[in-house]
Amino acid sequence: MNGDSGNITPGNVRPENVKPENVGPTVAVGRTRAHPDRWMGVGRSAETDGAAAGRAAAGAAAIGPDPQLVLVFVAITYEPAEVLAGLREVLPGVPVVGCTTHGELGPGGPTDGTVTVAVIGGTGFAVAVRVAENVSGRQREAGEDLARAVDAVERRAHRVLMLLTDGAIRDQESILRGVYSVLGAEVPLFGGACADGWRMTGGYLMSDDRVLSDAVIAVAITSEAPLSIGVRHGWSRVGQPMIVTSAGDGRVYTLDDRPALDVYLERIEAPPRAWTDPEVFTAYTLSRPLGIQRRSGIEARNLSTEVDLVGRSIGGGGAIDHGGLTWVLTGDERSILDATDAACKDAIDGLDGAPPVGLLTFSCAALRAVLGEDGIVKEGAHVEKWADGVPFCGFYTYGEIARTRGIDGFHNQTLAVLALG
């Protein structure tokens, strides 16, 4: 949902519609099934003071010895620097990374208005953090630099590179291609783009004591046990493909040599007002994303609300390359929840029988808008069923990262799961 696709703002989907009513001032969420050398804990706080919320959530999540990494997902209503100060009081010297959200995920259901923290610890894990700043305009170069985090971490049998990006950066595929040019296919990628609760004024990343924008954080994680990624989107192709005959700068100008907006609206049989009213266009197209062909399969792309009624072009949640094939996609609550189950199952099955000590779960803000508030509660219940008492934690993103094969791995309207064995 990066770049101009971040402007989707359906009027009935606002952060205040999901309250942290099931969260007391502080809770530790999820039992642990920790290995003696590997563990993950999750804590969540709805304290209104940022420092107090950071202290409380970190204290609840710090369940074992040798903490290696603090992951913090923060509602946009908090001051990030205050949250970081609170975390530091509880876990001094431990690397901290995180971002602002469009909702925080964890046992008990999705919430807004909380600080949600995961702590990964034990001598069986090793971590190295690297930050790239001023990324816009040099995405590929930044990706190449971030890949070097893998060189800085203690080598173990299993590894993954997690990326947290600024959701306002365009062409995030180029970041991933830069990473791939250094690491190749050997190291899987996982992550997500920060959000700002649909305000579309800009979210924030956090690394140690710094609050960042126009940046990307890379976290290299190595483990003695398997690390496994699952990713599914629940959308199906409709009709014949369209050929991208002109595209650039995150926008598609023509499909099948005709104005892209017109071809797309014809394909989805849009009502007349969607052709002329940007708000109606957004409401109608949010549940009808575009699909693009990748080696790993069909990936979903949001349609931007930056509607070009004059030039008749369309924007998306990522690059749609000239000459590529694209389809209209369709789905519903059932297909999306089936994909939630499949992503969780894939991640857990990839541990080769080792029980997980925790799950990281990144879902799309646009997917949240499609599901609605009742639907995201069901989504959370499905994830919690697969976690089976193991701590899990994540957030609603402005784009998901999951690459296990191929060069690209940027997604929209998708659930990405990282299982820690």
Buried (B, 14 or more C-beta within 10 A) or exposed (E): BBBBBBBBBBEEBBBEEBEBEEBEEBBBBBEBBBBEBBBBBBBBBBBEBBBBBBBBBBBBBBBBEEBBBBBBBBBBBBBBBBBBBBBBEBBEEBBBBBBBBBBBBBBBBBBBBBBBBBBBBBEBBBBBBBBBBEBBEBBBBBBBBBBBBBEEBEEBEBBBBBBBBBBBBBBBBBBBBBBBEBBEEEBBBBBBBBBBBBBBEBBBBBBBEBBBBBBBBBBBBBBBBBBBBBBBBBBBBBEEBBBBBBBEEBBBBBBEEEBBBBBBBEBBEBEEEBBEBBBBBBBBBBBBBBBBBBEBEBBBBBBBBBBBEEEBBBBBBBBBBBEBBBBBBBBBBEBBBBBBBBBBBBBBEBBEEBBBBBBBBBBBBBBBBBBBEEBBEBBBEBBBEBBEEBBBBBBBBBBBBBBBEBBBBBBBBBBBBBBBB
